[in-house]
Amino acid sequence: MLDNLTKEQQLIILGLVLIIVAGLGVMAYRRMAPSGEEEISIEGSADNVQISKPEILVHVSGAVWREGVYRLGEGDRKIDAIKLAGGAAPDANLSSINLAEKVKDQEKIIVPAKPKAAVRGSGMSAGAKVNINAASESELCKVSGIGKTTAKKIVEHRTASGPFSKIEDIMKVKSIGKSKFEKIKGQIII
């Protein structure tokens, strides 16, 4: 049957057979290749390319603003996990952690606190000012004009919104207006 075809037609048929065989070989190789768990995929348009890394989960606790479980990419560092947790609290002892260390899936990162004596404003000696970013509810109650309810609201606001950047920001807490701030401003610091 191939004898009736011209040399050119025979070459075309041979080429098609080779393409089909090569395609089947590629498909067989892909099926036998290991799954791409560590595969990095590129998503987005040419203008906005995003590289998605395999996802890992870490638990961040201790002296951070928002303890919890956070999603990170493979190869991210402990500093990235702490940033996701709202950053380090003022009493955090970051020198005891290798912030450049890569995180591992299911890792728990505990940010230790400095000893209480080292926290500026937490020592409640006479005439001492209270650090509104580091003080506990009981320490906040030592400020004349702040009771248990207001102290709790300060801690809740600080936990939800992060640290105060200036003492005037305490007026963002419900129940602390300008008049109450004027009474307490000499007793508080950042």
C-alpha positions in Angstrom: 0.0 0.0 0.0 2.8 2.4 0.8 4.3 1.5 -2.6 1.5 3.4 -4.3 2.3 6.7 -2.5 4.9 9.1 -3.7 8.1 9.6 -1.7 6.7 13.0 -0.4 3.5 11.4 0.9 5.5 8.6 2.6 7.6 11.2 4.4 4.5 13.0 5.6 3.0 9.9 7.0 6.3 9.0 8.7 6.4 12.5 10.3 2.9 12.2 11.6 3.7 8.8 13.1 6.8 10.2 14.8 4.8 13.2 16.3 2.1 10.8 17.7 4.7 8.6 19.3 6.6 11.6 20.8 3.3 13.0 22.2 2.4 9.6 23.8 5.9 9.5 25.3 5.5 13.0 26.8 2.1 12.0 28.3 3.5 8.8 29.8 6.4 10.7 31.3 4.1 13.3 32.9 2.0 10.6 34.5 5.0 8.9 36.0 6.7 12.1 37.2 6.3 12.8 40.9 3.5 15.2 41.9 4.5 18.9 42.2 4.0 19.6 45.9 7.1 21.7 45.9 6.2 23.3 42.5 6.1 27.0 42.3 3.4 28.4 40.2 3.2 31.8 38.5 -0.1 33.5 38.4 -1.3 36.8 37.0 -0.7 38.8 33.8 2.7 39.8 32.4 2.3 43.2 34.2 1.4 41.8 37.6 3.2 38.5 38.1 2.7 36.8 41.5 4.7 33.8 42.5 2.9 31.6 45.0 5.0 29.4 47.3 3.7 26.3 49.0 1.7 27.4 52.0 2.7 26.6 55.6 1.0 27.3 59.0 2.7 28.6 62.1 1.4 29.5 65.6 2.7 32.8 67.0 2.3 33.5 70.7 3.8 35.4 73.6 4.8 39.1 73.4 3.0 40.0 70.2 -0.2 42.0 69.5 -2.3 39.3 68.0 -1.5 35.7 69.0 -2.8 33.1 66.5 -2.2 30.7 63.6 -0.9 32.4 60.5 -0.4 31.3 56.8 3.1 31.9 55.4 4.9 30.8 52.3 7.7 28.3 52.3 11.0 30.1 52.9 9.5 32.9 54.9 11.3 34.0 58.1 10.3 34.3 61.8 10.2 38.1 61.4 7.5 37.7 58.8 5.4 35.6 61.2 5.8 38.2 63.9 4.8 41.0 61.6 1.6 39.0 60.7 0.9 38.8 64.4 0.8 42.6 64.6 4.4 43.0 65.5 6.3 42.6 68.7 4.8 44.0 71.9 6.9 46.7 73.7 7.9 44.1 76.3 9.1 41.6 73.7 12.6 40.2 74.1 13.5 39.8 70.4 17.2 39.3 71.1 16.4 35.8 72.3 14.9 34.8 68.9 16.7 34.3 65.5 14.4 36.6 63.5 16.2 35.5 60.2 15.5 31.8 60.7 13.1 30.2 58.2 9.8 29.0 59.6 8.7 25.4 59.3 5.2 24.1 58.8 3.3 23.5 62.1 6.0 25.4 64.1 5.1 27.4 67.2 7.0 30.6 67.6 7.0 32.0 71.2 8.1 35.6 71.6 9.3 35.8 75.2 8.7 39.0 77.3 11.5 40.9 79.0 11.6 40.5 82.8 9.1 42.9 84.4 11.9 45.1 85.8 13.1 45.8 82.3 9.8 47.1 80.9 9.9 50.9 81.0 6.9 52.2 83.0 5.8 48.9 84.4 7.6 49.4 87.7 5.0 51.3 89.8 7.2 53.2 92.2 6.0 56.6 93.5 6.0 59.2 90.7 6.5 56.6 88.0 4.6 56.9 84.8 2.6 54.0 83.3 3.5 52.8 79.8 0.1 52.5 78.1 1.5 50.2 75.5 2.9 47.7 78.0 0.9 48.0 81.2 -1.6 45.3 82.3 -5.1 46.1 83.3 -4.1 46.2 87.0 -1.1 48.5 86.3 -3.4 50.8 84.3 -5.8 51.0 87.3 -3.0 52.6 89.3 -3.4 55.7 87.1 -5.6 58.2 89.0 -8.8 58.4 86.9 -8.6 55.0 85.3 -10.8 52.2 86.7 -11.2 48.5 85.9 -13.6 49.1 83.1 -11.5 51.8 81.4 -8.3 49.8 81.9 -10.0 46.8 80.2 -11.1 49.0 77.3 -7.5 50.3 76.9 -6.1 46.8 76.7 -8.9 45.7 74.2 -8.2 48.7 72.0 -4.5 48.1 72.1 -5.0 44.4 71.2 -7.3 45.2 68.3 -5.6 48.3 66.9 -1.9 47.9 67.9 0.2 50.1 70.1 -0.5 53.8 70.7 1.9 56.0 68.8 1.5 59.0 71.1 -0.2 59.4 74.5 -3.0 61.5 72.9 -4.1 58.4 71.0 -5.6 57.1 74.3 -8.5 59.4 73.5 -9.5 56.9 70.8 -10.6 54.5 73.6 -14.3 54.8 74.4 -14.8 56.6 77.8 -11.6 58.6 77.6 -12.4 62.1 76.4 -10.4 65.3 76.4 -11.2 66.1 80.1 -10.1 62.7 81.3 -7.0 62.8 79.1 -6.0 66.1 80.7 -6.3 64.5 84.2 -4.1 61.5 83.3 -1.6 62.8 80.7 1.0 63.5 83.4 0.8 59.9 84.6 1.2 58.0 81.3 3.9 57.5 78.7 4.5 55.5 75.5 
